[in-house]
Amino acid sequence: MWAKLAKMSVREAMISLAGKPGYGEQPRWFGAIADAANISKRMARSLWRGEIQSPDHRAVLAIERAIEQKRAREEALALADQYERIIGGMRAQDEDFFGPQIDRLERIIDQIRALDRT
């Protein structure tokens, strides 16, 4: 299961999902992980402490799914940024000639950004 995440440990996966916990912030950090992966704070704490060993456990699968969703969101936003740079180049060359393509790319960017909000 974790092989899909490049043999990432559970702790590394949790840190990539919610960032590194600061000193004294673990309870809030477990809450952030629980919200992101749709698991309980207790499950998040159990994962962190190594109490859950099974790679097929519901909490492990939820963390994996949350990381995949986060990566997909990041890739989509990177694509939208790349499209914006392409639009800038098209406008610099000839906005009248590339008008329909610019409009299409702007609609695609709007759709990508709308997906990120959901």
MOPAC internal coordinates of N, CA, C and O (Angstrom, degrees):
PM7 1SCF
backbone

  N    0.0000 0     0.00 0     0.00 0    0    0    0
  C    1.4435 1     0.00 0     0.00 0    1    0    0
  C    1.5205 1   110.61 1     0.00 0    2    1    0
  O    1.2310 1   120.79 1   128.33 1    3    2    1
  N    1.3274 1   116.10 1   -51.67 1    3    2    1
  C    1.4572 1   119.01 1  -179.63 1    5    3    2
  C    1.5206 1   111.16 1   -73.38 1    6    5    3
  O    1.2310 1   120.20 1   168.60 1    7    6    5
  N    1.3460 1   117.23 1   -11.40 1    7    6    5
  C    1.4599 1   119.65 1   176.47 1    9    7    6
  C    1.5154 1   110.45 1   -61.08 1   10    9    7
  O    1.2310 1   120.32 1   149.18 1   11   10    9
  N    1.3419 1   116.99 1   -30.82 1   11   10    9
  C    1.4579 1   120.79 1   177.26 1   13   11   10
  C    1.5234 1   111.38 1   -62.91 1   14   13   11
  O    1.2310 1   120.89 1   151.85 1   15   14   13
  N    1.3067 1   115.90 1   -28.15 1   15   14   13
  C    1.4519 1   120.53 1  -178.70 1   17   15   14
  C    1.5231 1   110.86 1   -98.14 1   18   17   15
  O    1.2310 1   120.36 1  -147.27 1   19   18   17
  N    1.3175 1   116.93 1    32.73 1   19   18   17
  C    1.4586 1   123.67 1   178.36 1   21   19   18
  C    1.5286 1   111.16 1    57.37 1   22   21   19
  O    1.2310 1   121.15 1  -132.81 1   23   22   21
  N    1.3125 1   115.40 1    47.19 1   23   22   21
  C    1.4694 1   122.70 1   177.59 1   25   23   22
  C    1.5211 1   111.66 1    54.25 1   26   25   23
  O    1.2310 1   121.08 1  -141.59 1   27   26   25
  N    1.2998 1   115.54 1    38.41 1   27   26   25
  C    1.4559 1   122.69 1   179.79 1   29   27   26
  C    1.5289 1   108.67 1   -75.16 1   30   29   27
  O    1.2310 1   120.17 1   -44.03 1   31   30   29
  N    1.3230 1   117.28 1   135.97 1   31   30   29
  C    1.4581 1   119.59 1   176.17 1   33   31   30
  C    1.5231 1   109.57 1   -73.88 1   34   33   31
  O    1.2310 1   121.16 1   -14.43 1   35   34   33
  N    1.3028 1   115.40 1   165.57 1   35   34   33
  C    1.4546 1   119.91 1  -179.31 1   37   35   34
  C    1.5226 1   110.04 1   -62.32 1   38   37   35
  O    1.2310 1   120.44 1   137.73 1   39   38   37
  N    1.3130 1   116.77 1   -42.27 1   39   38   37
  C    1.4717 1   119.87 1   179.59 1   41   39   38
  C    1.5237 1   111.37 1   -63.68 1   42   41   39
  O    1.2310 1   120.39 1   136.43 1   43   42   41
  N    1.3144 1   116.85 1   -43.57 1   43   42   41
  C    1.4665 1   119.83 1   178.12 1   45   43   42
  C    1.5231 1   110.75 1   -61.37 1   46   45   43
  O    1.2310 1   120.82 1   140.99 1   47   46   45
  N    1.3254 1   116.03 1   -39.01 1   47   46   45
  C    1.4614 1   120.05 1   179.02 1   49   47   46
  C    1.5205 1   110.66 1   -64.47 1   50   49   47
  O    1.2310 1   120.56 1   137.95 1   51   50   49
  N    1.3127 1   116.54 1   -42.05 1   51   50   49
  C    1.4626 1   120.29 1   179.97 1   53   51   50
  C    1.5294 1   110.74 1   -66.19 1   54   53   51
  O    1.2310 1   120.16 1   141.05 1   55   54   53
  N    1.3266 1   117.30 1   -38.95 1   55   54   53
  C    1.4627 1   120.82 1   178.52 1   57   55   54
  C    1.5207 1   110.35 1   -67.40 1   58   57   55
  O    1.2310 1   119.97 1   140.65 1   59   58   57
  N    1.3267 1   117.67 1   -39.35 1   59   58   57
  C    1.4620 1   119.31 1   178.74 1   61   59   58
  C    1.5236 1   111.37 1   -68.08 1   62   61   59
  O    1.2310 1   120.64 1   155.26 1   63   62   61
  N    1.3146 1   116.39 1   -24.74 1   63   62   61
  C    1.4608 1   120.37 1  -179.52 1   65   63   62
  C    1.5242 1   112.11 1   -80.66 1   66   65   63
  O    1.2310 1   120.06 1   137.85 1   67   66   65
  N    1.3373 1   117.48 1   -42.15 1   67   66   65
  C    1.4706 1   119.81 1  -173.04 1   69   67   66
  C    1.5172 1   113.92 1  -126.15 1   70   69   67
  O    1.2310 1   119.67 1  -171.07 1   71   70   69
  N    1.3336 1   118.23 1     8.93 1   71   70   69
  C    1.4569 1   119.94 1  -178.27 1   73   71   70
  C    1.5248 1   110.32 1    82.08 1   74   73   71
  O    1.2310 1   121.04 1    -8.00 1   75   74   73
  N    1.3245 1   115.62 1   172.00 1   75   74   73
  C    1.4563 1   120.61 1  -178.31 1   77   75   74
  C    1.5260 1   109.35 1   -81.59 1   78   77   75
  O    1.2310 1   120.31 1   -46.16 1   79   78   77
  N    1.3450 1   117.01 1   133.84 1   79   78   77
  C    1.4601 1   118.45 1  -178.98 1   81   79   78
  C    1.5205 1   111.18 1   -71.98 1   82   81   79
  O    1.2310 1   121.15 1   -43.82 1   83   82   81
  N    1.3160 1   115.41 1   136.18 1   83   82   81
  C    1.4557 1   119.93 1   176.31 1   85   83   82
  C    1.5155 1   110.53 1   -79.60 1   86   85   83
  O    1.2310 1   121.08 1    -9.75 1   87   86   85
  N    1.3270 1   115.54 1   170.25 1   87   86   85
  C    1.4629 1   120.37 1  -179.68 1   89   87   86
  C    1.5255 1   109.64 1   -62.60 1   90   89   87
  O    1.2310 1   120.56 1   -55.17 1   91   90   89
  N    1.3236 1   116.53 1   124.83 1   91   90   89
  C    1.4457 1   122.19 1   178.55 1   93   91   90
  C    1.5236 1   114.73 1    78.68 1   94   93   91
  O    1.2310 1   119.79 1  -174.85 1   95   94   93
  N    1.3165 1   118.00 1     5.15 1   95   94   93
  C    1.4584 1   121.14 1  -177.68 1   97   95   94
  C    1.5219 1   113.65 1  -105.70 1   98   97   95
  O    1.2310 1   120.26 1  -169.40 1   99   98   97
  N    1.3224 1   117.11 1    10.60 1   99   98   97
  C    1.4573 1   118.67 1  -177.08 1  101   99   98
  C    1.5193 1   114.15 1   -59.48 1  102  101   99
  O    1.2310 1   118.43 1   137.93 1  103  102  101
  N    1.3327 1   120.59 1   -42.07 1  103  102  101
  C    1.4747 1   118.47 1   179.63 1  105  103  102
  C    1.5367 1   112.19 1   -59.80 1  106  105  103
  O    1.2310 1   120.27 1   136.78 1  107  106  105
  N    1.3142 1   117.08 1   -43.22 1  107  106  105
  C    1.4664 1   120.25 1   178.39 1  109  107  106
  C    1.5270 1   110.51 1   -68.06 1  110  109  107
  O    1.2310 1   120.59 1   142.52 1  111  110  109
  N    1.3321 1   116.48 1   -37.48 1  111  110  109
  C    1.4581 1   122.30 1  -179.92 1  113  111  110
  C    1.5257 1   110.59 1   -65.49 1  114  113  111
  O    1.2310 1   120.40 1   138.09 1  115  114  113
  N    1.3448 1   116.84 1   -41.91 1  115  114  113
  C    1.4669 1   119.99 1   175.90 1  117  115  114
  C    1.5250 1   110.18 1   -61.82 1  118  117  115
  O    1.2310 1   120.28 1   144.20 1  119  118  117
  N    1.3121 1   117.08 1   -35.80 1  119  118  117
  C    1.4573 1   120.93 1   176.47 1  121  119  118
  C    1.5133 1   112.09 1   -63.91 1  122  121  119
  O    1.2310 1   120.64 1   139.07 1  123  122  121
  N    1.3405 1   116.38 1   -40.93 1  123  122  121
  C    1.4705 1   120.65 1   178.75 1  125  123  122
  C    1.5241 1   110.52 1   -64.41 1  126  125  123
  O    1.2310 1   120.69 1   138.53 1  127  126  125
  N    1.3245 1   116.28 1   -41.47 1  127  126  125
  C    1.4701 1   120.31 1   178.06 1  129  127  126
  C    1.5195 1   109.90 1   -65.08 1  130  129  127
  O    1.2310 1   120.89 1   135.87 1  131  130  129
  N    1.3252 1   115.91 1   -44.13 1  131  130  129
  C    1.4624 1   120.35 1  -179.37 1  133  131  130
  C    1.5279 1   110.61 1   -60.49 1  134  133  131
  O    1.2310 1   120.36 1   137.37 1  135  134  133
  N    1.3221 1   116.92 1   -42.63 1  135  134  133
  C    1.4688 1   120.37 1   178.78 1  137  135  134
  C    1.5201 1   111.33 1   -65.83 1  138  137  135
  O    1.2310 1   120.26 1   137.36 1  139  138  137
  N    1.3306 1   117.11 1   -42.64 1  139  138  137
  C    1.4610 1   120.86 1  -177.28 1  141  139  138
  C    1.5247 1   112.01 1   -67.15 1  142  141  139
  O    1.2310 1   120.52 1   143.68 1  143  142  141
  N    1.3291 1   116.61 1   -36.32 1  143  142  141
  C    1.4724 1   120.44 1  -175.85 1  145  143  142
  C    1.5229 1   112.80 1  -101.65 1  146  145  143
  O    1.2310 1   120.00 1   178.14 1  147  146  145
  N    1.3251 1   117.60 1    -1.86 1  147  146  145
  C    1.4603 1   122.54 1  -179.84 1  149  147  146
  C    1.5367 1   111.10 1    59.77 1  150  149  147
  O    1.2310 1   121.62 1  -132.47 1  151  150  149
  N    1.3332 1   114.51 1    47.53 1  151  150  149
  C    1.4641 1   121.47 1   175.04 1  153  151  150
  C    1.5243 1   107.23 1  -127.08 1  154  153  151
  O    1.2310 1   120.39 1    -5.98 1  155  154  153
  N    1.3172 1   116.86 1   174.02 1  155  154  153
  C    1.4667 1   119.93 1   179.07 1  157  155  154
  C    1.5303 1   109.88 1   -82.52 1  158  157  155
  O    1.2310 1   121.41 1   -19.56 1  159  158  157
  N    1.3422 1   114.90 1   160.44 1  159  158  157
  C    1.4679 1   119.68 1   176.24 1  161  159  158
  C    1.5228 1   110.48 1   -62.53 1  162  161  159
  O    1.2310 1   120.93 1   145.13 1  163  162  161
  N    1.3157 1   115.83 1   -34.87 1  163  162  161
  C    1.4616 1   120.20 1   179.44 1  165  163  162
  C    1.5270 1   110.71 1   -64.08 1  166  165  163
  O    1.2310 1   120.04 1   138.73 1  167  166  165
  N    1.3186 1   117.53 1   -41.27 1  167  166  165
  C    1.4672 1   120.29 1   177.18 1  169  167  166
  C    1.5210 1   110.68 1   -64.93 1  170  169  167
  O    1.2310 1   120.26 1   139.97 1  171  170  169
  N    1.3165 1   117.12 1   -40.03 1  171  170  169
  C    1.4676 1   120.57 1   178.51 1  173  171  170
  C    1.5203 1   109.93 1   -61.98 1  174  173  171
  O    1.2310 1   120.38 1   135.51 1  175  174  173
  N    1.3241 1   116.87 1   -44.49 1  175  174  173
  C    1.4617 1   120.56 1   179.13 1  177  175  174
  C    1.5263 1   110.89 1   -64.61 1  178  177  175
  O    1.2310 1   120.40 1   140.44 1  179  178  177
  N    1.3293 1   116.84 1   -39.56 1  179  178  177
  C    1.4709 1   120.51 1   179.22 1  181  179  178
  C    1.5274 1   111.03 1   -64.97 1  182  181  179
  O    1.2310 1   120.60 1   141.30 1  183  182  181
  N    1.3230 1   116.46 1   -38.70 1  183  182  181
  C    1.4610 1   119.46 1   176.29 1  185  183  182
  C    1.5223 1   110.55 1   -62.78 1  186  185  183
  O    1.2310 1   120.65 1   135.47 1  187  186  185
  N    1.3214 1   116.36 1   -44.53 1  187  186  185
  C    1.4665 1   121.58 1  -177.51 1  189  187  186
  C    1.5326 1   110.89 1   -62.67 1  190  189  187
  O    1.2310 1   120.82 1   140.39 1  191  190  189
  N    1.3170 1   116.03 1   -39.61 1  191  190  189
  C    1.4638 1   120.47 1  -178.06 1  193  191  190
  C    1.5266 1   113.37 1   -83.08 1  194  193  191
  O    1.2310 1   120.16 1   174.13 1  195  194  193
  N    1.3169 1   117.29 1    -5.87 1  195  194  193
  C    1.4607 1   120.58 1   178.39 1  197  195  194
  C    1.5163 1   113.51 1    82.51 1  198  197  195
  O    1.2310 1   120.29 1  -164.32 1  199  198  197
  N    1.3234 1   117.06 1    15.68 1  199  198  197
  C    1.4592 1   120.46 1   179.79 1  201  199  198
  C    1.5251 1   111.94 1   -74.16 1  202  201  199
  O    1.2310 1   120.47 1   155.53 1  203  202  201
  N    1.3205 1   116.70 1   -24.47 1  203  202  201
  C    1.4650 1   121.42 1   176.75 1  205  203  202
  C    1.5258 1   106.87 1  -100.68 1  206  205  203
  O    1.2310 1   120.82 1   -66.10 1  207  206  205
  N    1.3214 1   116.04 1   113.90 1  207  206  205
  C    1.4602 1   121.12 1  -175.43 1  209  207  206
  C    1.5277 1   113.42 1  -103.77 1  210  209  207
  O    1.2310 1   120.06 1   156.59 1  211  210  209
  N    1.2992 1   117.49 1   -23.41 1  211  210  209
  C    1.4563 1   121.10 1  -174.00 1  213  211  210
  C    1.5272 1   111.20 1   -73.46 1  214  213  211
  O    1.2310 1   120.18 1   -52.55 1  215  214  213
  N    1.3344 1   117.27 1   127.45 1  215  214  213
  C    1.4711 1   119.35 1   177.48 1  217  215  214
  C    1.5283 1   112.43 1   -72.00 1  218  217  215
  O    1.2310 1   120.48 1   169.21 1  219  218  217
  N    1.3273 1   116.70 1   -10.79 1  219  218  217
  C    1.4674 1   120.62 1   179.32 1  221  219  218
  C    1.5307 1   112.41 1   -99.35 1  222  221  219
  O    1.2310 1   120.60 1  -173.36 1  223  222  221
  N    1.3123 1   116.46 1     6.64 1  223  222  221
  C    1.4642 1   120.02 1  -179.94 1  225  223  222
  C    1.5332 1   109.95 1   -66.57 1  226  225  223
  O    1.2310 1   120.81 1   -32.20 1  227  226  225
  N    1.3173 1   116.06 1   147.80 1  227  226  225
  C    1.4611 1   122.00 1  -177.68 1  229  227  226
  C    1.5298 1   112.13 1   -57.04 1  230  229  227
  O    1.2310 1   119.92 1   141.42 1  231  230  229
  N    1.3212 1   117.76 1   -38.58 1  231  230  229
  C    1.4622 1   121.11 1  -178.86 1  233  231  230
  C    1.5265 1   111.06 1   -68.37 1  234  233  231
  O    1.2310 1   120.29 1   140.14 1  235  234  233
  N    1.3258 1   117.06 1   -39.86 1  235  234  233
  C    1.4649 1   120.82 1   178.35 1  237  235  234
  C    1.5294 1   109.91 1   -63.73 1  238  237  235
  O    1.2310 1   120.74 1   135.20 1  239  238  237
  N    1.3139 1   116.20 1   -44.80 1  239  238  237
  C    1.4615 1   120.55 1   179.47 1  241  239  238
  C    1.5306 1   110.92 1   -64.28 1  242  241  239
  O    1.2310 1   120.45 1   143.41 1  243  242  241
  N    1.3298 1   116.75 1   -36.59 1  243  242  241
  C    1.4640 1   120.57 1   179.18 1  245  243  242
  C    1.5254 1   111.29 1   -67.36 1  246  245  243
  O    1.2310 1   120.26 1   139.46 1  247  246  245
  N    1.3293 1   117.10 1   -40.54 1  247  246  245
  C    1.4720 1   120.88 1   177.20 1  249  247  246
  C    1.5226 1   109.55 1   -63.06 1  250  249  247
  O    1.2310 1   120.65 1   135.12 1  251  250  249
  N    1.3249 1   116.36 1   -44.88 1  251  250  249
  C    1.4673 1   120.26 1   179.41 1  253  251  250
  C    1.5270 1   111.28 1   -59.88 1  254  253  251
  O    1.2310 1   120.64 1   135.22 1  255  254  253
  N    1.3194 1   116.38 1   -44.78 1  255  254  253
  C    1.4582 1   121.09 1  -179.92 1  257  255  254
  C    1.5453 1   110.73 1   -64.07 1  258  257  255
  O    1.2310 1   120.43 1   139.63 1  259  258  257
  N    1.3170 1   116.79 1   -40.37 1  259  258  257
  C    1.4629 1   120.69 1   179.70 1  261  259  258
  C    1.5304 1   110.99 1   -65.25 1  262  261  259
  O    1.2310 1   120.32 1   141.36 1  263  262  261
  N    1.3175 1   117.00 1   -38.64 1  263  262  261
  C    1.4698 1   120.20 1   178.38 1  265  263  262
  C    1.5221 1   110.25 1   -67.27 1  266  265  263
  O    1.2310 1   120.16 1   138.01 1  267  266  265
  N    1.3149 1   117.30 1   -41.99 1  267  266  265
  C    1.4658 1   120.45 1   178.00 1  269  267  266
  C    1.5243 1   110.95 1   -61.13 1  270  269  267
  O    1.2310 1   120.36 1   139.22 1  271  270  269
  N    1.3329 1   116.92 1   -40.78 1  271  270  269
  C    1.4612 1   120.51 1   178.17 1  273  271  270
  C    1.5239 1   111.19 1   -66.28 1  274  273  271
  O    1.2310 1   120.44 1   140.04 1  275  274  273
  N    1.3242 1   116.77 1   -39.96 1  275  274  273
  C    1.4673 1   120.33 1   178.96 1  277  275  274
  C    1.5252 1   110.45 1   -63.57 1  278  277  275
  O    1.2310 1   120.67 1   136.05 1  279  278  277
  N    1.3246 1   116.32 1   -43.95 1  279  278  277
  C    1.4728 1   119.90 1   179.06 1  281  279  278
  C    1.5251 1   111.65 1   -64.52 1  282  281  279
  O    1.2310 1   120.35 1   139.41 1  283  282  281
  N    1.3176 1   116.93 1   -40.59 1  283  282  281
  C    1.4698 1   120.33 1   178.75 1  285  283  282
  C    1.5288 1   110.55 1   -63.48 1  286  285  283
  O    1.2310 1   120.73 1   139.79 1  287  286  285
  N    1.3330 1   116.21 1   -40.21 1  287  286  285
  C    1.4710 1   120.46 1   177.82 1  289  287  286
  C    1.5265 1   110.68 1   -63.17 1  290  289  287
  O    1.2310 1   120.64 1   136.28 1  291  290  289
  N    1.3370 1   116.39 1   -43.72 1  291  290  289
  C    1.4659 1   120.78 1   179.48 1  293  291  290
  C    1.5295 1   111.10 1   -63.64 1  294  293  291
  O    1.2310 1   120.32 1   138.90 1  295  294  293
  N    1.3261 1   117.00 1   -41.10 1  295  294  293
  C    1.4669 1   120.48 1   178.62 1  297  295  294
  C    1.5218 1   111.33 1   -65.41 1  298  297  295
  O    1.2310 1   120.31 1   140.45 1  299  298  297
  N    1.3250 1   117.01 1   -39.55 1  299  298  297
  C    1.4650 1   120.60 1   179.18 1  301  299  298
  C    1.5257 1   110.55 1   -65.21 1  302  301  299
  O    1.2310 1   120.30 1   138.65 1  303  302  301
  N    1.3195 1   117.03 1   -41.35 1  303  302  301
  C    1.4649 1   119.69 1   179.03 1  305  303  302
  C    1.5294 1   111.25 1   -67.73 1  306  305  303
  O    1.2310 1   120.31 1   144.14 1  307  306  305
  N    1.3260 1   117.01 1   -35.86 1  307  306  305
  C    1.4636 1   120.21 1   176.13 1  309  307  306
  C    1.5307 1   110.39 1   -64.63 1  310  309  307
  O    1.2310 1   120.40 1   141.78 1  311  310  309
  N    1.3242 1   116.84 1   -38.22 1  311  310  309
  C    1.4602 1   120.82 1   177.22 1  313  311  310
  C    1.5291 1   110.57 1   -65.03 1  314  313  311
  O    1.2310 1   120.37 1   138.38 1  315  314  313
  N    1.3244 1   116.90 1   -41.62 1  315  314  313
  C    1.4670 1   120.43 1   177.83 1  317  315  314
  C    1.5280 1   110.65 1   -61.97 1  318  317  315
  O    1.2310 1   120.20 1   139.30 1  319  318  317
  N    1.3183 1   117.23 1   -40.70 1  319  318  317
  C    1.4692 1   120.75 1   177.38 1  321  319  318
  C    1.5266 1   110.90 1   -63.37 1  322  321  319
  O    1.2310 1   120.72 1   139.16 1  323  322  321
  N    1.3234 1   116.23 1   -40.84 1  323  322  321
  C    1.4656 1   120.12 1   178.90 1  325  323  322
  C    1.5270 1   110.22 1   -64.38 1  326  325  323
  O    1.2310 1   119.99 1   138.84 1  327  326  325
  N    1.3223 1   117.62 1   -41.16 1  327  326  325
  C    1.4641 1   120.60 1   177.02 1  329  327  326
  C    1.5268 1   111.06 1   -62.29 1  330  329  327
  O    1.2310 1   120.22 1   142.71 1  331  330  329
  N    1.3233 1   117.18 1   -37.29 1  331  330  329
  C    1.4644 1   119.69 1   178.27 1  333  331  330
  C    1.5231 1   110.90 1   -64.35 1  334  333  331
  O    1.2310 1   119.97 1   141.20 1  335  334  333
  N    1.3194 1   117.66 1   -38.80 1  335  334  333
  C    1.4773 1   120.25 1   176.73 1  337  335  334
  C    1.5310 1   110.66 1   -65.81 1  338  337  335
  O    1.2310 1   120.50 1   140.89 1  339  338  337
  N    1.3197 1   116.64 1   -39.11 1  339  338  337
  C    1.4730 1   120.29 1   177.68 1  341  339  338
  C    1.5187 1   110.20 1   -63.19 1  342  341  339
  O    1.2310 1   120.52 1   137.97 1  343  342  341
  N    1.3386 1   116.61 1   -42.03 1  343  342  341
  C    1.4713 1   120.42 1   178.22 1  345  343  342
  C    1.5206 1   110.09 1   -61.13 1  346  345  343
  O    1.2310 1   120.38 1   138.61 1  347  346  345
  N    1.3194 1   116.88 1   -41.39 1  347  346  345
  C    1.4668 1   120.31 1   178.11 1  349  347  346
  C    1.5170 1   111.79 1   -59.41 1  350  349  347
  O    1.2310 1   120.48 1   138.26 1  351  350  349
  N    1.3196 1   116.69 1   -41.74 1  351  350  349
  C    1.4653 1   120.33 1   177.74 1  353  351  350
  C    1.5135 1   112.09 1   -66.52 1  354  353  351
  O    1.2310 1   120.54 1   140.37 1  355  354  353
  N    1.3170 1   116.58 1   -39.63 1  355  354  353
  C    1.4706 1   120.15 1   178.82 1  357  355  354
  C    1.5302 1   110.57 1   -65.44 1  358  357  355
  O    1.2310 1   120.62 1   139.09 1  359  358  357
  N    1.3110 1   116.41 1   -40.91 1  359  358  357
  C    1.4685 1   119.80 1   178.83 1  361  359  358
  C    1.5230 1   110.71 1   -65.29 1  362  361  359
  O    1.2310 1   120.75 1   142.68 1  363  362  361
  N    1.3292 1   116.16 1   -37.32 1  363  362  361
  C    1.4592 1   119.46 1  -179.60 1  365  363  362
  C    1.5280 1   111.14 1   -67.44 1  366  365  363
  O    1.2310 1   120.18 1   145.90 1  367  366  365
  N    1.3237 1   117.26 1   -34.10 1  367  366  365
  C    1.4590 1   119.99 1  -179.88 1  369  367  366
  C    1.5156 1   111.68 1   -75.97 1  370  369  367
  O    1.2310 1   120.70 1   118.57 1  371  370  369
  N    1.3377 1   116.26 1   -61.43 1  371  370  369
  C    1.4721 1   119.34 1  -177.87 1  373  371  370
  C    1.5170 1   108.54 1  -165.50 1  374  373  371
  O    1.2310 1   121.04 1   -83.06 1  375  374  373
  N    1.3223 1   115.61 1    96.94 1  375  374  373
  C    1.4627 1   120.33 1  -176.35 1  377  375  374
  C    1.5258 1   112.06 1   -65.64 1  378  377  375
  O    1.2310 1   120.10 1   146.34 1  379  378  377
  N    1.3145 1   117.41 1   -33.66 1  379  378  377
  C    1.4659 1   120.11 1   179.95 1  381  379  378
  C    1.5273 1   111.24 1   -67.53 1  382  381  379
  O    1.2310 1   120.51 1   137.36 1  383  382  381
  N    1.3143 1   116.63 1   -42.64 1  383  382  381
  C    1.4576 1   120.98 1  -178.05 1  385  383  382
  C    1.5330 1   111.03 1   -69.02 1  386  385  383
  O    1.2310 1   120.18 1   137.88 1  387  386  385
  N    1.3284 1   117.26 1   -42.12 1  387  386  385
  C    1.4654 1   121.81 1  -176.47 1  389  387  386
  C    1.5276 1   113.04 1   -93.06 1  390  389  387
  O    1.2310 1   119.49 1  -168.15 1  391  390  389
  N    1.3181 1   118.59 1    11.85 1  391  390  389
  C    1.4609 1   122.89 1  -176.15 1  393  391  390
  C    1.5175 1   115.03 1   -50.95 1  394  393  391
  O    1.2310 1   119.19 1   127.33 1  395  394  393
  N    1.3440 1   119.16 1   -52.67 1  395  394  393
  C    1.4712 1   119.30 1  -179.56 1  397  395  394
  C    1.5350 1   113.09 1   -62.47 1  398  397  395
  O    1.2310 1   120.21 1   141.14 1  399  398  397
  N    1.3232 1   117.21 1   -38.86 1  399  398  397
  C    1.4633 1   120.12 1   179.09 1  401  399  398
  C    1.5293 1   110.78 1   -67.73 1  402  401  399
  O    1.2310 1   120.74 1   141.63 1  403  402  401
  N    1.3250 1   116.19 1   -38.37 1  403  402  401
  C    1.4626 1   119.88 1   178.03 1  405  403  402
  C    1.5227 1   109.93 1   -63.12 1  406  405  403
  O    1.2310 1   120.72 1   136.04 1  407  406  405
  N    1.3273 1   116.23 1   -43.96 1  407  406  405
  C    1.4676 1   119.91 1   179.13 1  409  407  406
  C    1.5281 1   111.41 1   -60.51 1  410  409  407
  O    1.2310 1   120.35 1   136.91 1  411  410  409
  N    1.3273 1   116.93 1   -43.09 1  411  410  409
  C    1.4625 1   120.98 1   179.32 1  413  411  410
  C    1.5268 1   111.31 1   -62.73 1  414  413  411
  O    1.2310 1   121.27 1   134.62 1  415  414  413
  N    1.3278 1   115.18 1   -45.38 1  415  414  413
  C    1.4651 1   118.60 1  -179.92 1  417  415  414
  C    1.5305 1   111.20 1   -64.47 1  418  417  415
  O    1.2310 1   120.35 1   143.06 1  419  418  417
  N    1.3188 1   116.94 1   -36.94 1  419  418  417
  C    1.4656 1   119.41 1   177.98 1  421  419  418
  C    1.5301 1   111.14 1   -65.50 1  422  421  419
  O    1.2310 1   119.99 1   142.12 1  423  422  421
  N    1.3232 1   117.62 1   -37.88 1  423  422  421
  C    1.4644 1   120.40 1   176.39 1  425  423  422
  C    1.5322 1   110.69 1   -65.27 1  426  425  423
  O    1.2310 1   120.70 1   139.31 1  427  426  425
  N    1.3150 1   116.27 1   -40.69 1  427  426  425
  C    1.4642 1   120.09 1   178.10 1  429  427  426
  C    1.5247 1   110.48 1   -63.06 1  430  429  427
  O    1.2310 1   120.49 1   137.18 1  431  430  429
  N    1.3281 1   116.67 1   -42.82 1  431  430  429
  C    1.4630 1   120.76 1   178.19 1  433  431  430
  C    1.5214 1   110.33 1   -60.38 1  434  433  431
  O    1.2310 1   120.51 1   136.35 1  435  434  433
  N    1.3339 1   116.63 1   -43.65 1  435  434  433
  C    1.4723 1   120.10 1   178.63 1  437  435  434
  C    1.5279 1   111.05 1   -60.82 1  438  437  435
  O    1.2310 1   120.30 1   139.89 1  439  438  437
  N    1.3265 1   117.04 1   -40.11 1  439  438  437
  C    1.4615 1   120.56 1   179.52 1  441  439  438
  C    1.5264 1   111.10 1   -67.03 1  442  441  439
  O    1.2310 1   120.38 1   139.00 1  443  442  441
  N    1.3222 1   116.88 1   -41.00 1  443  442  441
  C    1.4650 1   120.22 1   178.77 1  445  443  442
  C    1.5191 1   110.41 1   -63.75 1  446  445  443
  O    1.2310 1   120.36 1   134.47 1  447  446  445
  N    1.3112 1   116.92 1   -45.53 1  447  446  445
  C    1.4701 1   120.39 1  -179.73 1  449  447  446
  C    1.5313 1   111.18 1   -66.52 1  450  449  447
  O    1.2310 1   120.07 1   147.59 1  451  450  449
  N    1.3356 1   117.46 1   -32.41 1  451  450  449
  C    1.4604 1   120.20 1   176.86 1  453  451  450
  C    1.5246 1   110.63 1   -67.48 1  454  453  451
  O    1.2310 1   119.93 1   144.77 1  455  454  453
  N    1.3232 1   117.74 1   -35.23 1  455  454  453
  C    1.4620 1   120.88 1   177.52 1  457  455  454
  C    1.5132 1   110.92 1   -64.24 1  458  457  455
  O    1.2310 1   120.33 1   145.62 1  459  458  457
  N    1.3247 1   116.98 1   -34.38 1  459  458  457
  C    1.4568 1   120.71 1  -178.93 1  461  459  458
  C    1.5235 1   111.28 1   -67.35 1  462  461  459
  O    1.2310 1   120.10 1   151.36 1  463  462  461
  N    1.3147 1   117.42 1   -28.64 1  463  462  461
  C    1.4704 1   120.73 1  -178.31 1  465  463  462
  C    1.5182 1   112.81 1   -78.22 1  466  465  463
  O    1.2310 1   120.52 1   163.79 1  467  466  465
  N    1.3386 1   116.62 1   -16.21 1  467  466  465
  C    1.4670 1   118.18 1  -177.07 1  469  467  466
  C    1.5013 1   112.13 1   -88.61 1  470  469  467
  O    1.2310 1   120.10 1   180.00 1  471  470  469

